[in-house]
Structures are given as structure tokens and as C-alpha cells.
Amino acid sequence: MMGYDGWGFGMHALWWLFWVVLIVGVIFALLQGSGRREARRETPYEILQRRYAEGEISKDEYEERKRTLGHDG
């Protein structure tokens, strides 16, 4: 009589488990990766603030560009 002995059924179940875990892992990785790409872009004023904080521009240049942007903050 042909049928599964203890190992045959166990190996079959392990292959199904392997494929399910693999597919779920790939889907999870894709969903996690897509969340990282949705980074918020800096506004021009935030870029100006960052450049001033990092010392790339002087205080006078910062004030002039801030007036140009029309930002009173």
C-alpha cells in the first residue's frame, strides 16, 4: 500500500511551511521598504534653518534669505 510514512507527511508539511514563511517574509520586507521611501521633504525655510545651523551661511545671509522667503518666524 502506498502512502505517507511518518517522514513523508512531515517533509510535505515542512515544505508548505517553508513557502508560506518565505512569501510572508517577502511581503513584510516590501511593505517595510515602501514606508521608508515616504520621507517628508524639507520646506525651503527648513533648508535655510538647517544651513544656518550647520554654519554654511552667515547670519546676514540667513536674515536676507528669510526676508526673501517672506517668513517672519
N, CA, C and O atoms as a GROMACS GRO file, in nm:
protein
  292
    1MET      N    1   0.084  -0.118   0.000
    1MET     CA    2   0.000   0.000   0.000
    1MET      C    3   0.089   0.125   0.000
    1MET      O    4   0.184   0.134   0.077
    2MET      N    5   0.057   0.221  -0.087
    2MET     CA    6   0.136   0.343  -0.096
    2MET      C    7   0.072   0.449  -0.006
    2MET      O    8  -0.051   0.460   0.002
    3GLY      N    9   0.150   0.523   0.057
    3GLY     CA   10   0.100   0.629   0.145
    3GLY      C   11   0.217   0.699   0.212
    3GLY      O   12   0.334   0.671   0.185
    4TYR      N   13   0.182   0.788   0.297
    4TYR     CA   14   0.286   0.862   0.369
    4TYR      C   15   0.327   0.784   0.492
    4TYR      O   16   0.243   0.742   0.572
    5ASP      N   17   0.455   0.765   0.505
    5ASP     CA   18   0.502   0.716   0.633
    5ASP      C   19   0.525   0.840   0.720
    5ASP      O   20   0.490   0.950   0.676
    6GLY      N   21   0.578   0.829   0.833
    6GLY     CA   22   0.597   0.943   0.921
    6GLY      C   23   0.679   1.055   0.859
    6GLY      O   24   0.647   1.172   0.877
    7TRP      N   25   0.784   1.020   0.785
    7TRP     CA   26   0.872   1.121   0.726
    7TRP      C   27   0.810   1.188   0.605
    7TRP      O   28   0.826   1.308   0.586
    8GLY      N   29   0.739   1.113   0.524
    8GLY     CA   30   0.681   1.170   0.402
    8GLY      C   31   0.584   1.281   0.432
    8GLY      O   32   0.591   1.387   0.370
    9PHE      N   33   0.494   1.260   0.523
    9PHE     CA   34   0.397   1.363   0.558
    9PHE      C   35   0.465   1.481   0.626
    9PHE      O   36   0.431   1.597   0.601
   10GLY      N   37   0.561   1.451   0.712
   10GLY     CA   38   0.632   1.558   0.782
   10GLY      C   39   0.710   1.647   0.687
   10GLY      O   40   0.710   1.769   0.703
   11MET      N   41   0.776   1.589   0.589
   11MET     CA   42   0.852   1.668   0.492
   11MET      C   43   0.759   1.751   0.406
   11MET      O   44   0.790   1.866   0.373
   12HIS      N   45   0.644   1.694   0.369
   12HIS     CA   46   0.546   1.767   0.288
   12HIS      C   47   0.497   1.890   0.366
   12HIS      O   48   0.487   1.999   0.310
   13ALA      N   49   0.467   1.872   0.492
   13ALA     CA   50   0.421   1.984   0.574
   13ALA      C   51   0.531   2.089   0.592
   13ALA      O   52   0.503   2.208   0.593
   14LEU      N   53   0.656   2.044   0.605
   14LEU     CA   54   0.766   2.140   0.620
   14LEU      C   55   0.786   2.222   0.493
   14LEU      O   56   0.818   2.341   0.501
   15TRP      N   57   0.767   2.163   0.376
   15TRP     CA   58   0.780   2.240   0.252
   15TRP      C   59   0.670   2.345   0.243
   15TRP      O   60   0.696   2.458   0.202
   16TRP      N   61   0.548   2.308   0.280
   16TRP     CA   62   0.440   2.408   0.280
   16TRP      C   63   0.472   2.520   0.378
   16TRP      O   64   0.453   2.638   0.346
   17LEU      N   65   0.519   2.486   0.494
   17LEU     CA   66   0.555   2.586   0.594
   17LEU      C   67   0.667   2.676   0.543
   17LEU      O   68   0.664   2.798   0.562
   18PHE      N   69   0.766   2.616   0.478
   18PHE     CA   70   0.877   2.693   0.422
   18PHE      C   71   0.826   2.798   0.323
   18PHE      O   72   0.865   2.915   0.331
   19TRP      N   73   0.740   2.758   0.230
   19TRP     CA   74   0.690   2.851   0.128
   19TRP      C   75   0.601   2.959   0.189
   19TRP      O   76   0.608   3.074   0.146
   20VAL      N   77   0.520   2.925   0.285
   20VAL     CA   78   0.435   3.025   0.350
   20VAL      C   79   0.520   3.129   0.422
   20VAL      O   80   0.497   3.249   0.410
   21VAL      N   81   0.620   3.082   0.497
   21VAL     CA   82   0.708   3.174   0.570
   21VAL      C   83   0.786   3.262   0.472
   21VAL      O   84   0.804   3.381   0.496
   22LEU      N   85   0.832   3.203   0.362
   22LEU     CA   86   0.906   3.280   0.262
   22LEU      C   87   0.819   3.389   0.199
   22LEU      O   88   0.863   3.504   0.187
   23ILE      N   89   0.698   3.355   0.160
   23ILE     CA   90   0.609   3.453   0.098
   23ILE      C   91   0.571   3.563   0.196
   23ILE      O   92   0.570   3.681   0.160
   24VAL      N   93   0.539   3.526   0.319
   24VAL     CA   94   0.506   3.627   0.420
   24VAL      C   95   0.626   3.718   0.447
   24VAL      O   96   0.610   3.838   0.463
   25GLY      N   97   0.745   3.660   0.451
   25GLY     CA   98   0.865   3.741   0.472
   25GLY      C   99   0.890   3.840   0.360
   25GLY      O  100   0.928   3.955   0.386
   26VAL      N  101   0.870   3.797   0.237
   26VAL     CA  102   0.890   3.887   0.122
   26VAL      C  103   0.787   4.000   0.126
   26VAL      O  104   0.822   4.116   0.103
   27ILE      N  105   0.662   3.968   0.154
   27ILE     CA  106   0.558   4.071   0.162
   27ILE      C  107   0.590   4.170   0.274
   27ILE      O  108   0.577   4.291   0.256
   28PHE      N  109   0.631   4.119   0.388
   28PHE     CA  110   0.666   4.206   0.500
   28PHE      C  111   0.782   4.298   0.464
   28PHE      O  112   0.779   4.417   0.496
   29ALA      N  113   0.884   4.245   0.398
   29ALA     CA  114   1.001   4.325   0.360
   29ALA      C  115   0.961   4.434   0.260
   29ALA      O  116   1.010   4.547   0.269
   30LEU      N  117   0.874   4.401   0.167
   30LEU     CA  118   0.829   4.501   0.069
   30LEU      C  119   0.748   4.611   0.136
   30LEU      O  120   0.764   4.729   0.103
   31LEU      N  121   0.663   4.575   0.230
   31LEU     CA  122   0.584   4.677   0.299
   31LEU      C  123   0.672   4.766   0.386
   31LEU      O  124   0.649   4.887   0.393
   32GLN      N  125   0.771   4.710   0.451
   32GLN     CA  126   0.862   4.789   0.532
   32GLN      C  127   0.946   4.882   0.445
   32GLN      O  128   0.970   4.997   0.482
   33GLY      N  129   0.990   4.834   0.332
   33GLY     CA  130   1.072   4.914   0.241
   33GLY      C  131   0.996   5.031   0.183
   33GLY      O  132   1.054   5.138   0.164
   34SER      N  133   0.867   5.014   0.155
   34SER     CA  134   0.790   5.122   0.096
   34SER      C  135   0.766   5.234   0.196
   34SER      O  136   0.751   5.349   0.156
   35GLY      N  137   0.762   5.204   0.324
   35GLY     CA  138   0.742   5.307   0.426
   35GLY      C  139   0.860   5.401   0.437
   35GLY      O  140   0.843   5.518   0.472
   36ARG      N  141   0.977   5.352   0.408
   36ARG     CA  142   1.097   5.435   0.418
   36ARG      C  143   1.105   5.537   0.305
   36ARG      O  144   1.166   5.643   0.322
   37ARG      N  145   1.046   5.508   0.192
   37ARG     CA  146   1.054   5.599   0.079
   37ARG      C  147   0.964   5.720   0.093
   37ARG      O  148   0.975   5.815   0.015
   38GLU      N  149   0.875   5.719   0.189
   38GLU     CA  150   0.780   5.828   0.204
   38GLU      C  151   0.832   5.935   0.298
   38GLU      O  152   0.758   5.989   0.380
   39ALA      N  153   0.958   5.966   0.286
   39ALA     CA  154   1.018   6.068   0.372
   39ALA      C  155   0.962   6.205   0.335
   39ALA      O  156   0.943   6.236   0.217
   40ARG      N  157   0.936   6.285   0.436
   40ARG     CA  158   0.881   6.418   0.414
   40ARG      C  159   0.991   6.509   0.360
   40ARG      O  160   1.105   6.507   0.408
   41ARG      N  161   0.956   6.587   0.260
   41ARG     CA  162   1.054   6.680   0.203
   41ARG      C  163   1.062   6.806   0.288
   41ARG      O  164   0.962   6.851   0.344
   42GLU      N  165   1.182   6.861   0.298
   42GLU     CA  166   1.202   6.984   0.373
   42GLU      C  167   1.144   7.102   0.297
   42GLU      O  168   1.151   7.108   0.174
   43THR      N  169   1.088   7.195   0.371
   43THR     CA  170   1.042   7.320   0.309
   43THR      C  171   1.164   7.409   0.287
   43THR      O  172   1.269   7.387   0.348
   44PRO      N  173   1.152   7.510   0.199
   44PRO     CA  174   1.266   7.600   0.178
   44PRO      C  175   1.313   7.667   0.307
   44PRO      O  176   1.432   7.688   0.327
   45TYR      N  177   1.217   7.701   0.396
   45TYR     CA  178   1.256   7.764   0.522
   45TYR      C  179   1.332   7.666   0.611
   45TYR      O  180   1.427   7.706   0.678
   46GLU      N  181   1.291   7.541   0.614
   46GLU     CA  182   1.362   7.440   0.694
   46GLU      C  183   1.503   7.418   0.641
   46GLU      O  184   1.597   7.399   0.718
   47ILE      N  185   1.518   7.421   0.509
   47ILE     CA  186   1.652   7.407   0.450
   47ILE      C  187   1.739   7.526   0.491
   47ILE      O  188   1.856   7.509   0.525
   48LEU      N  189   1.680   7.645   0.487
   48LEU     CA  190   1.752   7.766   0.526
   48LEU      C  191   1.795   7.757   0.673
   48LEU      O  192   1.910   7.788   0.706
   49GLN      N  193   1.705   7.714   0.760
   49GLN     CA  194   1.739   7.699   0.901
   49GLN      C  195   1.851   7.597   0.921
   49GLN      O  196   1.944   7.620   0.999
   50ARG      N  197   1.842   7.485   0.851
   50ARG     CA  198   1.944   7.381   0.865
   50ARG      C  199   2.080   7.433   0.818
   50ARG      O  200   2.182   7.410   0.883
   51ARG      N  201   2.082   7.502   0.705
   51ARG     CA  202   2.209   7.554   0.652
   51ARG      C  203   2.271   7.657   0.747
   51ARG      O  204   2.393   7.661   0.764
   52TYR      N  205   2.186   7.739   0.810
   52TYR     CA  206   2.237   7.836   0.906
   52TYR      C  207   2.290   7.765   1.031
   52TYR      O  208   2.396   7.800   1.084
   53ALA      N  209   2.218   7.666   1.078
   53ALA     CA  210   2.259   7.591   1.196
   53ALA      C  211   2.391   7.517   1.173
   53ALA      O  212   2.472   7.504   1.265
   54GLU      N  213   2.411   7.469   1.050
   54GLU     CA  214   2.535   7.397   1.020
   54GLU      C  215   2.651   7.489   0.986
   54GLU      O  216   2.762   7.443   0.963
   55GLY      N  217   2.625   7.620   0.983
   55GLY     CA  218   2.731   7.717   0.958
   55GLY      C  219   2.764   7.737   0.811
   55GLY      O  220   2.868   7.793   0.778
   56GLU      N  221   2.677   7.692   0.722
   56GLU     CA  222   2.703   7.708   0.578
   56GLU      C  223   2.682   7.852   0.533
   56GLU      O  224   2.746   7.897   0.437
   57ILE      N  225   2.594   7.926   0.602
   57ILE     CA  226   2.567   8.064   0.565
   57ILE      C  227   2.579   8.152   0.689
   57ILE      O  228   2.564   8.106   0.802
   58SER      N  229   2.607   8.279   0.665
   58SER     CA  230   2.624   8.374   0.776
   58SER      C  231   2.488   8.422   0.826
   58SER      O  232   2.385   8.396   0.764
   59LYS      N  233   2.490   8.492   0.940
   59LYS     CA  234   2.366   8.545   0.995
   59LYS      C  235   2.303   8.646   0.900
   59LYS      O  236   2.181   8.645   0.882
   60ASP      N  237   2.385   8.733   0.839
   60ASP     CA  238   2.331   8.832   0.746
   60ASP      C  239   2.265   8.764   0.625
   60ASP      O  240   2.157   8.803   0.581
   61GLU      N  241   2.332   8.661   0.572
   61GLU     CA  242   2.276   8.589   0.458
   61GLU      C  243   2.147   8.517   0.498
   61GLU      O  244   2.051   8.512   0.421
   62TYR      N  245   2.146   8.462   0.619
   62TYR     CA  246   2.027   8.394   0.669
   62TYR      C  247   1.910   8.492   0.677
   62TYR      O  248   1.801   8.463   0.629
   63GLU      N  249   1.933   8.610   0.737
   63GLU     CA  250   1.827   8.710   0.752
   63GLU      C  251   1.776   8.758   0.616
   63GLU      O  252   1.656   8.774   0.596
   64GLU      N  253   1.869   8.780   0.523
   64GLU     CA  254   1.829   8.826   0.389
   64GLU      C  255   1.743   8.721   0.317
   64GLU      O  256   1.641   8.754   0.258
   65ARG      N  257   1.785   8.598   0.323
   65ARG     CA  258   1.710   8.492   0.256
   65ARG      C  259   1.576   8.467   0.325
   65ARG      O  260   1.477   8.432   0.260
   66LYS      N  261   1.572   8.484   0.457
   66LYS     CA  262   1.448   8.468   0.530
   66LYS      C  263   1.347   8.575   0.486
   66LYS      O  264   1.229   8.547   0.467
   67ARG      N  265   1.396   8.699   0.470
   67ARG     CA  266   1.307   8.804   0.420
   67ARG      C  267   1.260   8.773   0.278
   67ARG      O  268   1.145   8.797   0.243
   68THR      N  269   1.351   8.721   0.196
   68THR     CA  270   1.316   8.687   0.058
   68THR      C  271   1.206   8.581   0.054
   68THR      O  272   1.116   8.586  -0.030
   69LEU      N  273   1.214   8.485   0.145
   69LEU     CA  274   1.112   8.380   0.152
   69LEU      C  275   0.981   8.433   0.211
   69LEU      O  276   0.877   8.368   0.198
   70GLY      N  277   0.986   8.550   0.275
   70GLY     CA  278   0.866   8.607   0.333
   70GLY      C  279   0.824   8.537   0.461
   70GLY      O  280   0.705   8.528   0.493
   71HIS      N  281   0.922   8.488   0.533
   71HIS     CA  282   0.891   8.414   0.657
   71HIS      C  283   0.932   8.499   0.775
   71HIS      O  284   1.048   8.538   0.787
   72ASP      N  285   0.837   8.529   0.863
   72ASP     CA  286   0.866   8.613   0.977
   72ASP      C  287   0.914   8.534   1.099
   72ASP      O  288   0.973   8.590   1.190
   73GLY      N  289   0.888   8.402   1.099
   73GLY     CA  290   0.916   8.314   1.213
   73GLY      C  291   1.055   8.319   1.257
   73GLY      O  292   1.092   8.250   1.352
   0.00000   0.00000   0.00000
